[in-house]
């Protein structure tokens, strides 16, 4: 059982008011709030051991380096990677995908090759591949979804061809909440020798992930969506792929030797970490992962599934409300519209009641085009949310409906 009242005490921001109303924060798919221990870790790093890592022989530099590399091991264990060498620190999911798109396509793709994605992808898993299309000639192939927001697996299989060089797919849709069958997708791909990248930005905080059991080739996620600081992300990649791919950026840290004639590159993961890393952020991310581990990811998943079920039932009791994304296997995200009320109007009026939701296309314009709508209102839940907050959301929506 989750002791929500005590958990909420770890998140001071949840006790504040907005427009004189208690804050009801339901925008967790955009970013999660930070527990006190994470913020205190950031303070501790800056106040006690702040120093550049990997380059100093003095005490502070050694201490900061140890903390930074210990954070890499924490991430490795959290996602079940075989080695800390397979953990590359980036600025977030977006940079992680851009890194793979740039380096993988440079090494393995030519004009006419294809990257297979789904119709529910975030822009960060669309645009980087299109940029590489302008450089290498690689093209996007898009697997369709059904009216419930689920991948049509027969059509997905048909999209795979001899031109498919990589499958890049979201684990959980940030709009629909759909949990994709990534185990099946990886199995299908590997039988044809195709590597798979999993966008876990919306899943790593909700579901247990073991990259070795999944056997995925790449997996990416962001710190700020799993209760850590902003500006930090993770790229997991199998050693064989990271060793075979060229560097993404050049500069300090990623080199072994430099001369004006030739540069040799560092070993992985440092080959992909040009410049001074955010060692404060990485240690704070590790603290966030330890916090989540202490609560138990299975406990989190069970409680959030309970919230999702309750919220779905309560929201569907509102006349004229339509939920977009009704997959049988779904995570704690609900996107909806009510009658002809524009999502921006709904979101703005809910905000005046202290209720924070997300409105718009959620960086998934092609998906909105497919559904024939300009955007949705999105409520997304975390383990510190309560059924009482869902009741407040429902009452808020009903009040807005009466206004219109």
C-alpha positions in Angstrom: 0.0 0.0 0.0 1.2 3.5 -0.8 1.1 6.0 2.1 0.1 8.9 -0.1 -0.1 11.5 2.8 3.4 10.8 3.9 4.7 10.6 0.3 3.3 14.0 -0.4 5.2 15.5 2.5 8.4 14.7 0.5 7.2 17.1 -2.3 6.9 20.6 -0.8 5.5 22.1 -4.0 2.3 20.0 -3.6 1.4 22.0 -0.5 1.3 25.4 -2.2 -1.8 27.3 -3.5 -2.5 28.6 -7.0 -5.0 31.5 -7.2 -6.0 30.8 -3.6 -6.8 27.2 -4.4 -4.8 24.1 -3.3 -2.6 23.0 -6.2 -3.8 19.9 -8.0 -0.9 18.9 -10.2 -2.0 16.6 -13.0 0.7 17.4 -15.6 3.2 14.6 -14.7 3.7 13.4 -18.3 5.2 16.8 -19.0 7.4 16.8 -15.9 7.3 15.3 -12.4 7.8 17.2 -9.2 10.9 16.7 -7.2 11.2 15.1 -3.7 13.1 17.0 -1.1 16.0 14.5 -1.2 16.7 15.3 -4.8 16.9 19.1 -4.2 19.0 18.5 -1.1 21.4 16.4 -3.2 21.8 19.3 -5.7 22.6 21.6 -2.8 25.0 19.2 -1.3 26.9 18.7 -4.5 27.4 22.4 -5.1 28.1 23.3 -1.5 30.5 20.5 -0.6 32.2 18.8 -3.6 31.7 21.0 -6.7 34.6 20.4 -9.1 35.1 19.3 -12.6 35.2 15.5 -13.0 37.7 13.1 -14.6 40.4 15.8 -15.1 41.7 16.7 -11.7 44.1 15.1 -9.3 42.9 17.1 -6.3 40.5 15.8 -3.7 37.3 17.6 -4.8 37.7 16.4 -8.4 38.2 12.8 -7.3 35.1 13.0 -5.0 32.9 14.6 -7.8 34.2 12.0 -10.3 33.3 9.1 -7.9 29.8 10.5 -7.3 29.3 11.0 -11.1 30.4 7.4 -11.9 28.4 6.0 -9.0 25.4 7.6 -10.6 26.1 5.8 -13.8 26.1 2.5 -12.0 22.8 3.4 -10.3 21.2 4.0 -13.7 22.8 0.7 -15.0 21.2 -1.3 -12.1 17.9 0.5 -12.3 17.3 -0.5 -15.9 19.2 -3.8 -15.8 22.1 -3.0 -18.2 25.0 -5.4 -18.4 27.6 -2.8 -17.9 27.9 0.9 -16.9 29.8 1.4 -20.2 26.3 1.1 -21.8 25.0 4.1 -20.0 25.5 7.5 -21.8 24.5 10.7 -20.1 22.7 13.2 -22.3 20.5 16.3 -21.8 17.3 14.3 -22.1 15.3 11.9 -24.2 15.4 14.3 -27.2 19.2 14.5 -27.2 19.5 10.8 -26.7 17.4 10.1 -29.8 19.2 12.8 -31.8 22.5 11.1 -30.8 21.4 7.7 -32.1 19.8 9.2 -35.2 23.0 11.1 -36.1 25.6 8.4 -35.2 23.6 5.3 -36.3 22.6 6.8 -39.6 26.1 8.0 -40.3 27.4 4.5 -39.8 24.7 2.3 -41.2 22.2 4.1 -43.4 22.2 5.2 -47.0 19.7 6.7 -49.4 16.4 4.7 -49.5 16.9 3.0 -46.2 14.0 3.3 -43.7 13.5 3.9 -40.0 10.2 2.4 -38.8 8.2 4.3 -36.2 4.6 4.4 -35.2 1.8 6.9 -35.7 1.7 7.8 -32.0 5.3 9.1 -31.7 6.4 12.3 -30.0 8.1 14.9 -32.2 11.5 13.9 -30.7 11.2 10.5 -32.3 10.1 12.0 -35.7 12.1 15.1 -36.4 15.7 13.7 -35.7 15.1 11.0 -38.3 13.8 13.6 -40.8 16.9 15.7 -40.3 19.0 12.6 -41.0 16.8 12.1 -44.1 18.1 15.4 -45.5 21.7 14.2 -44.8 21.7 10.5 -45.7 18.5 10.0 -47.6 17.0 7.7 -45.0 13.2 7.8 -45.0 10.5 7.3 -42.3 8.0 4.4 -42.5 5.0 4.8 -40.2 3.1 1.9 -38.7 -0.7 2.7 -38.3 -2.8 2.5 -35.2 -6.5 1.5 -34.7 -9.3 3.7 -33.3 -8.4 2.7 -29.7 -4.9 4.0 -30.2 -3.2 0.6 -30.4 -0.7 -0.6 -32.9 -2.1 -2.7 -35.7 0.5 -5.5 -35.4 -0.3 -7.1 -38.8 0.2 -3.8 -40.5 3.3 -3.2 -38.4 4.9 -6.4 -39.7 4.1 -5.5 -43.3 6.0 -2.2 -42.8 9.2 -4.1 -42.2 11.3 -4.7 -45.3 14.8 -5.2 -46.5 15.1 -1.4 -46.3 14.4 -1.2 -42.6 17.6 -0.4 -40.7 16.1 0.4 -37.3 12.8 0.4 -35.4 12.3 3.4 -33.1 9.2 3.2 -31.1 7.6 4.7 -27.9 7.0 2.3 -25.0 4.1 4.4 -23.7 2.3 7.1 -25.7 2.5 10.5 -24.1 -1.0 11.3 -25.5 -2.9 8.1 -25.6 -1.3 6.2 -22.7 -1.0 3.2 -24.9 1.5 0.6 -23.7 3.0 -0.9 -26.8 4.0 -4.6 -27.0 7.7 -3.9 -27.1 8.7 -7.4 -26.2 6.9 -8.7 -29.3 8.2 -5.8 -31.4 11.8 -6.6 -30.4 11.4 -10.3 -31.1 10.0 -9.6 -34.5 12.7 -7.2 -35.3 15.6 -9.3 -34.1 14.4 -12.3 -36.1 15.2 -10.1 -39.1 18.4 -8.7 -37.8 16.9 -5.2 -37.1 17.9 -3.2 -34.0 15.3 -1.5 -31.9 15.3 1.8 -30.0 12.7 2.2 -27.2 11.6 5.7 -26.2 11.0 5.1 -22.4 10.4 8.8 -21.5 6.8 7.9 -20.4 7.4 4.4 -19.1 10.5 4.2 -16.9 8.8 6.1 -14.1 5.7 3.8 -14.3 6.9 0.3 -15.2 9.8 -1.9 -14.3 12.3 -2.1 -17.2 15.1 -4.6 -17.6 16.9 -3.9 -20.9 18.7 -7.3 -20.9 15.4 -9.2 -20.6 13.8 -7.0 -23.2 17.0 -7.3 -25.4 16.4 -3.9 -26.8 19.4 -2.3 -28.6 18.8 1.3 -27.4 16.6 2.8 -24.7 16.2 6.5 -23.8 14.6 8.4 -21.0 14.7 11.8 -19.2 15.6 12.5 -15.6 12.9 15.2 -15.1 10.1 12.7 -15.9 11.2 10.3 -13.1 11.4 12.9 -10.3 15.0 14.0 -11.1 16.4 17.4 -12.3 15.9 18.8 -15.7 18.7 18.8 -18.3 19.8 15.2 -17.7 18.9 12.2 -19.7 20.1 8.7 -20.4 20.9 6.7 -23.5 21.3 3.0 -23.0 23.0 1.2 -25.9 24.4 -2.3 -26.3 28.2 -2.1 -26.3 28.4 -3.5 -29.9 26.3 -0.6 -31.3 28.0 2.1 -29.2 31.4 0.8 -30.2 30.5 0.7 -33.9 28.9 4.2 -34.0 31.0 7.4 -34.5 30.9 10.2 -32.0 27.9 12.6 -31.9 29.9 15.7 -30.8 33.5 16.6 -30.5 35.5 18.4 -27.8 36.9 17.5 -24.4 36.3 14.2 -22.6 35.4 12.2 -25.7 39.0 12.1 -26.9 41.9 9.8 -26.3 44.6 11.8 -28.2 44.4 15.0 -30.2 46.8 16.4 -32.8 46.3 18.8 -35.6 46.6 15.9 -38.0 44.4 13.3 -36.2 42.2 12.6 -33.2 41.6 9.2 -31.6 38.4 8.8 -29.6 37.9 7.7 -26.0 36.3 4.4 -25.1 32.5 4.2 -24.4 30.6 5.8 -22.8 32.9 8.8 -22.8 33.1 8.8 -26.6 29.6 10.2 -26.6 30.0 12.6 -23.7 31.8 15.7 -25.1 32.5 18.5 -22.7 31.9 18.9 -19.0 29.1 16.6 -17.9 26.3 17.8 -15.5 27.8 15.7 -12.7 25.5 17.5 -10.2 22.5 16.5 -12.3 23.6 12.9 -12.6 24.0 12.4 -8.9 20.6 14.0 -8.3 19.1 11.6 -10.9 20.6 8.7 -9.0 19.0 10.0 -5.8 15.6 10.2 -7.6 16.1 6.6 -8.9 16.9 5.5 -5.3 13.8 7.2 -4.1 11.6 5.4 -6.7 13.3 2.1 -5.9 12.6 2.5 -2.2 8.9 3.0 -2.9 8.9 0.0 -5.3 8.2 0.4 -9.0 5.6 -2.5 -8.8 3.8 -0.6 -6.0 3.9 2.6 -8.0 2.5 0.8 -11.1 -0.3 -0.8 -9.1 -1.4 2.4 -7.4 -1.2 4.4 -10.6 -3.3 1.8 -12.4 -5.9 2.2 -9.7 -5.9 6.0 -10.2 -6.2 5.5 -14.0 -9.2 3.2 -13.5 -10.9 5.6 -11.1 -10.2 8.7 -13.2 -11.5 7.0 -16.4 -14.8 6.0 -14.7 -15.3 9.4 -13.1 -14.5 11.4 -16.3 -16.7 9.3 -18.5 -19.6 10.2 -16.2 -19.4 13.7 -17.6 -21.9 14.3 -20.4 -20.1 14.9 -23.7 -16.6 14.0 -22.6 -14.6 11.8 -25.0 -11.4 10.1 -24.1 -8.8 9.7 -26.8 -6.8 6.5 -26.3 -8.7 3.5 -25.0 -6.1 0.8 -25.4 -6.6 -2.4 -23.4 -3.1 -2.0 -22.0 -2.7 1.6 -20.9 -0.8 3.7 -18.5 -1.8 6.7 -16.3 -2.5 9.3 -19.0 -6.0 10.5 -20.1 -6.4 12.8 -23.0 -9.9 14.1 -23.5 -12.2 16.7 -25.1 -15.6 17.9 -23.8 -18.3 18.7 -26.4 -17.1 21.7 -28.5 -15.0 23.3 -25.7 -11.6 24.2 -27.0 -8.8 22.4 -25.0 -7.1 25.7 -24.3 -10.2 27.2 -22.8 -10.7 24.2 -20.7 -7.1 24.2 -19.5 -7.1 27.9 -18.8 -10.3 27.8 -16.7 -9.2 24.7 -14.8 -6.0 26.5 -14.0 -8.0 29.3 -12.3 -9.3 26.6 -10.0 -5.8 25.4 -9.1 -5.8 22.4 -11.4 -2.8 22.0 -13.6 -3.4 20.0 -16.8 -1.7 20.1 -20.2 -3.4 21.3 -23.3 -2.5 21.3 -27.0 -1.0 18.8 -29.4 1.5 17.5 -26.9 4.3 17.4 -29.4 2.4 14.9 -31.5 0.9 16.9 -34.3 0.8 14.0 -36.8 -1.3 12.0 -34.3 -3.7 14.9 -33.8 -4.0 15.2 -37.6 -4.8 11.5 -37.7 -7.5 11.8 -35.1 -8.9 15.0 -36.8 -8.6 17.2 -33.8 -6.5 20.3 -32.9 -5.4 19.0 -29.5 -6.7 17.6 -26.3 -6.7 18.2 -22.6 -4.4 15.8 -20.8 -4.4 14.7 -17.2 -1.5 12.6 -16.2 -1.0 10.9 -12.8 1.9 10.1 -10.5 2.1 8.2 -7.3 1.7 11.3 -5.2 -1.8 12.1 -6.7 -5.0 11.0 -5.0 -8.5 10.1 -5.8 -9.6 13.3 -4.1 -7.6 15.3 -6.6 -9.4 13.4 -9.4 -12.7 14.3 -7.8 -11.6 18.0 -7.8 -10.7 17.6 -11.5 -14.1 16.2 -12.3 -15.9 19.0 -10.5 -13.8 21.5 -12.2 -14.6 20.2 -15.7 -18.3 20.1 -14.8 -18.1 23.7 -13.7 -16.4 24.7 -17.0 -19.2 22.8 -18.9 -21.8 24.9 -17.1 -20.0 28.1 -18.1 -20.3 27.1 -21.8 
